[in-house]
Amino acid sequence: MNNPHQNARTTRLGRAEMIRRILEDDQPVREVARGFGISERTARKWLARYRAEGASGLDNRSSCPKAIANRTAEYWIGVIEMLRREYRLTAEEIAGKLNLARSTVAAWLTRRGLGRLAALEPKEPPRRYQRERPGELIHLDIKKLARFERVGHRITGDRRNPSAGAGYDCFHVAIDDATRLAYVEVLPDETRRSTTAFLVRALRWFRERGIRVERVMTDNGSGYVARLFRKALRMLGIRHIRTRPYTPKTNGKAERFIQTLLREWAYAISFSSSQARAADLSRWLTWYNQQRPHGSLHRRTPAQALAGTT
């Protein structure tokens, strides 16, 4: 015999026993409900379900509503996406046209990854180029690094007691587009005289390695646009190519070399001072040119690329 106090709210058998007592034993609904520990209203609900659906009406049902009043229909979501993609309308403009809440439109645009206008444009494939001949194009650039008299915070993590007022070293960089062969000097400034003198020494260094420079690419720094620098190139018969303003990726090979210089040398070694750092540059540069393989060179070193070996 079933327990008369069995929980009718969670057990199907309990609800069936409750209905049997009401219908077959003709017991009052209020007394049966009290015996099962539920309200009379709940008991009458299960009784109505049993009369309408039979035994299946006593099964548990999901508490989720069959329809949500404020759920945006799939049709409207498609319209929102179409207006965004084809007409570049803002969330506010779309909401006004469709008589929807702006927050609803904005939420759906975000869910579909269309919150920013940049997402509507296909990503431009990376445009990579590489000259075929050594010397066909040389990239020049300058990186300023602070001078210091003790190991810096990038190594120790301690920003106390900085080398205040020590000034900057200017790393002048020249890198061959075809072979990635690099030449670097540490100079006290980036004036027109320094950049022009570095250009002459760099051209001489490349010539000693059998590379005759045809073109030089620089940004629009004051030293590179100076009359002295341009005159030197003109006298040497070398074409000067300047990057467009605010587009440093045009001179990307020099930028990437500088990143390598910083990551694998300047910030990777705990130099005792900037003088020690400058003294170690030639050692690292020899390693870079002769021993460090490059993915863009099919894992060859710049020296191997220059020699045409694998």
N, C-alpha and C positions, 0 to 999 in steps of 0.2 A: 504494500500500500504506500502511495506517495506521501511524502511529508507535507502536511497542510501549510507549513510555513515556508515552503520552497519559494525562492525568489522568482516571481513571475516577470520581473523586468529584464532578466538576462537569460533565463532558461526556457527553451521552447516547451519542454515537458511540463514545467510549472505553469505556463500559460494555458496549455491544453487542459491540465487538471482544473485550473480556475474556470475555464469555459464549461467544462463538464459539470461542475458544481452549480453553475448558474443555470444552465439549460436543462440538465438531466435531473439534478437534485432539487431544482427550483429554489435555490437559496438566494436571499436578497443580495444584490450586487454590492451594497455597502458593506455587509458582513463578510462576504468573500474577499473583498479588497482589503479589509482590515486584517483578515487572517493571513493574507499574503504580504502584508507590509507595504501596500501601494495605495494610492489615492483612488477614490471612486471614479474620478475622471479617467485615469489611466486604464482601469478595469473596463470601463465602457468603450474606450478606444479599441482595445483588443477584441472586445465582443463584436463591435461593428466591423472590424476587419475580418473576423471569422465568418460572420454572416454574409459578407460581400465576396470573400475569396476562398472560403473553406480553410482547410488546415494550412495551406501555404500562406495565408494571411497572418499566421502566428510567427513567421520567420522574422529575424532582425533585418532592418533596412538601413541603408546609408543615410547619414544625417545631412549629407550634402544636398542642396537644392537642385532640382532638375534644370532650372534655368536661373541665371544671374542677371538681374535687371540692368546693371551697368556694364556688362561685358560687351566690348566692342565687337560687332559682327565681323566675320571674316571678309565680307564684301567691303566694309568700310576700311579695314586694314589694307586691303589691296589698293583701294582708291588713294589712301594716305601715301602709300609707297609710290604709286604712279605719279602723284602730284609732286612728290619730293624729287624723284629721279628725273622726270621729264621736264618739269617746269622750275625746279630749284626753289620751290616755295618754302618759306620758313614755317615752323610749327604754328605760329600765330596766324599766318595767312591761310594755312590749310584748315585750321580750326574755324576761322571765319567763313570759309567757303562751304564747309560741311556741317556747320552748326554743332560742332563738338567742343568739348572743353580743351583748352590749350594744353593742360597737363596730360590729358589722355593722348593727344597727338604726339606730344614730346616724348612720353613714355614709350609709345610704340616705335617711334623713330629710333630711340636709343636701343630698344630690344632688337631691332632689325639692323643695327650698326650704321644707321644713317643720320646720327645726331650731328655730325660735322659735315660740312659741304665737301671737305677734302675726301671723304669716303665715297663720294659719287664719281670721282675721277679714277679711272684705272691707273694703277701704279705704273709709273714709267720705268721700263727696264733699265738697269744700270748700263750706262754707256762707257765702256772701257775701250781704251785705245792703247796701242803700244807701237812705237816707231820701230822700223825694221833694222836700220843701220845705227851703229854706235856713233854718237855725235850729231845725229840728225836733229835732236832736241835735248837741251840741257835745262833742267829746272833749277831756279835759284830761289832761296827763301832765307828768312832770318828768324831765329827764336831767341828771345831774351830770357835768361835765367839769373836769378838773384845771386849775388856773391855772398859768401858766408865764411866765418872764421872758425866754426865748429860744426859738428854733425847736425843737420837740420831736422825739423819736425817730421818731414816725410819719411825719415828712417826711424827716428826715436819715438814719434808720436807725441812728443812734449813740445808745446809751443812757447814755453817759458824761455826767457833769456835769448831772444832772437838776435841775429847779427844786424842790428838796426843801422841804417845809413850806409851800408856797404856798397850799394849801387848794383849794377847789372853787368853780366857778361853777354855779349851778342854772339850767338853761334850762327855764322854764315855758312849756308849749305848749298852745295851744287851736286845734282844727281842726274846721271844719264838715263834718258827715258828707256832706251832699248835694253841696256844691261844692268841697270840699277847701281852701277858703279858710282860711289859717292866720295866727295871731297868736302872737308869741313875745316873751318878755322874759328878760333875764339878771338874776337876783336873787342875793343873797348866801347865801340859805338856802331851806329848804322848810318852814318853820314854819307854824303855823295862820294867823298874821297875814300872812305873805307870800303863802300860797296864796289866802287870802280877798281880799286887796288885788288880787292878779293877776286873780282871777275878776271883780271889779267893773270893772277897767280893760278886760278882754277883752270883757265884755258891752257896755260903752260903745263899744268899737271896732267890734264887729259891728253895734250899733245905728246908728252913723254910716253904715254901708254898707247900711242898710235891712233888716238881719236881726234879727228879734226871737227870742231864744233861748227854747225851750220846755223842753228837757231838757238836762241835763249828765251825762256819763258819766265816772267816775273809777275808779281802782283803790282799794285800801283803805289807802293811805298815811296816816300820822298826821295830816297837814295836812288831808286830805280828809274824814276821819271826825270831825274836831274839831267841838265844839259851835258854835264861831264860824262855821265854813264852812257847816254845815248850817242855821244860823239865817239867814245871809245869803240862801241859796237860798230858804228858806221865806218870808222877807219879800218877795223879788222874785217869788214865785209860780212858781218854776222847779222842776221835778221832778228829784230827784237819783237817778241810776242808778249803782250800784256793781258792779264786776265780781266774779265769784266768785273766791275765793282761789286762787292758783296757776294762773290761766287768763288770762295777759296777752293772748292772741289775741282775747279778747272786746273789748278796747280796741285792736284791730288797726290802725285807721286812724291813731291817734296813734303807735303803735309804728312803722309804716311811714314816717310822716312824719319821725320822729326818725332812722330809718336813712338816709333821703334827706338830712336835714340834716347828718349826720355824713359820709356818703360824698361828697356833692357840694359841701360847704362846709367844715365844721370840720376834716376830715382831708385835704381836697383843696388847701387853700391854705396856704402857708408863712407864717403870721402870725408877726410878730416877738415878740408877747406876747399874753397872754390879754386885755389891755385893747384891743389892736388888733383882736383877734377880735370882741370885744363891739361895738366901734365899727362893724364892717363888717356886723353882723347885719341892720340895716334895709335895706341895699342888696340883700343876697341875698334877703331876704324879699319885697321888691318884685318882684324877678325871678321868684321862685317863684310868687307870686300872679298876676302879669300876663303872664309870657312862657313859663313852663314848661308844656308840654302833658302831659296825663295820659291813659294808656290807658283807665283806668276812666271817664273823662269823654269818651270817643270823640275823643281827641286834642285836646280843648279845654283851655284854661287855667282855673284857678279863677275868674278875673274873667269870662271868657266864660260859664262855667257859671252864675255868679250873674246875669249879664245875660240869660241864655237865648239866647245867640247861638251860631253854629257857626263 
